Amino acid sequence: MVPTVAPTAASTRPGTPPPSPTAAPSEDAASTLDPGAVDVTTVVEDPSVIRVLEGEVEDLESVERAVARLEEASVELAASARRVDGTTAVLEATTAAAALEEANLSLDARLAAVAVAVDATDAMIAAVGGRLVDNSAAHELAQARDDLALVPQSEIDRADPDAVATATEALDVAEQSLSAAQVRFAASHEAWNERENSRRDAVNASRIASYRDTLAAAEASLRADYLAASARHQDGWEGRPAGMSYANGLLPSSALCDLSFAPGEVLHCDAAAALERADSAYFAQTGTHLEVSSSYRSYGAQVATRYTKGGLAARPGTSNHGWGLAADFEPASAAWLRTHGEAYGWVHPRWARVGGAKPESWHLEYVAPGVELDAPRKPDLLDHVASMLAG
């Protein structure tokens, strides 16, 4: 029986016929065989062997010689196959070793980052401090952190690729679990923030509403006190204001207040506060401010006015201008105050009205010193909370 062989590369054996020009072995293949090995390609392409294989030669000696050469080529072919298998095994072993080294290096780098991830998770839990809508999110995160921290502590056979792969997979699972727990934890904290801010908005709205109601009641009470004082003093103010220890026309600057709408004019602070309220109402109605032509008069100013106006001016030291409780206004402002002023403690004295002892349409007096707004304290409002995980 003639053995069947496949063509393969081999080095040329001395004494064999030259190979066919169309079947030269590659340099790479020839380099892997021994120098004395049979060139299988040369054998199977030898014309004499081909004629034997095709049954064209009946000479027994020629057939035996061809068979011997084919058997020798078959042995060489098997040896070449063994050499190729050995080279492949070496390459596979080298590749596996390199892959194992790379897997170990990658695992080492990831294990080194575990401590950082654990510390970051601890900081996350501490920053939030229980501000969660669901406390189970904190328990889940702590468990995931602990599971990740345990991975570096397990024994890993670094020479076993399967053991390294198993440790890597365990690390993957632990990291994914931690990441998912962090997402749930953050969402629970954000939900807590939204709920808390809604609660604070409601508290603030309640406090503001209560403040406004209390302020409105205080302003209504003030208005009633102004009207009551005005009813008692239709002839204007008489005498020294309560608590005033200074002489008429000699008030210190601490007892006087500027008028924001009338630069350069000052009044007793109670009178100034009431007139500021009146001006706000006047401005809301007319779009203009009250025009004041004369307010507080020092003793010297009273002397000068007496000298200029004679008997039309009060005797120095007796004018209510000297207490900062009287003011003269331009016609439009005076007319409005004659109608609305008593609601702010300002009256047009009977003696200054038409038919009075000394008609002065421009002159009004403040008759409610000591009457003050019992205003409530502005409420403390709650600030919005911000995410402890932002930034």
MOVENHU-V211610 format. One record per pair of residues at least 24 apart in sequence whose C-alpha atoms are under 6 Angstrom apart, sorted by sequence separation. I is the first residue (numbers start at 1). J is the second residue. D is the distance in Angstrom with one decimal. If there is no record, write none. Layout:
I;J;D  I;J;D
//
This chain:
11;35;5.8  13;37;5.9  297;321;5.3  298;322;5.8  13;38;5.0  296;321;4.9  297;322;5.0  11;37;5.6  12;38;6.0  148;174;5.1  296;322;5.8  12;39;4.8  118;145;5.9  11;39;5.1  296;324;4.5  334;362;5.3  10;39;4.3  267;296;5.4  10;40;6.0  265;295;5.9  266;296;5.9  295;327;4.4  40;73;5.1  294;327;5.5  329;362;5.1  7;41;5.4  144;178;4.9  294;328;5.0  328;362;5.2  38;73;5.9  293;328;5.5  328;363;4.6  293;329;5.3  292;329;4.5  327;364;5.8  291;329;5.8  326;364;5.8  291;330;5.6  326;365;4.2  141;181;5.0  325;365;5.7  111;152;6.0  325;366;5.1  290;333;5.3  137;185;5.1  249;298;4.0  249;299;4.1  133;188;5.5  132;188;5.2  268;324;4.5  132;189;4.6  267;324;4.4  131;189;5.9  133;192;5.1  132;192;5.2  100;161;5.9  248;317;5.2  274;344;5.6  249;322;4.1  248;322;4.9  248;323;5.5  271;366;5.9  270;369;5.7  230;342;5.6  236;349;4.7  235;349;4.5  227;342;5.7  230;345;5.6  234;349;5.5  235;350;5.1  227;343;5.3  226;343;5.7  226;344;5.5  226;345;4.5  223;343;5.7  236;365;5.9  237;367;5.2  229;368;5.5  222;373;5.7  218;374;5.8  218;375;6.0  215;375;5.8  204;381;5.5  200;382;6.0  197;384;5.5  128;388;5.8
//
